[in-house]
Amino acid sequence: MKNIERITLNPNIMGGKPCIRGLRMTVGTVIGLLASGFATDDILKMYPYLQQEDIIAALSYAARSGVYA
């Protein structure tokens, strides 16, 4: 899956948690926002450095890893 390349793991960023493109935005944060009822457009407005593909990548990563299941 191409989008999964947007997820990075670096022990020096956010304690090694999966992040979006090396930013200090974790997959867990994105998933939590979606689970709380925020729409994708809302998240993109709150965090303008994110892109639609980042949210898709976070969902894909969470689904594939099973960590957030």
Order of alpha helices (4+ residues) and beta strands (2+ residues): beta-beta-alpha-alpha-alpha
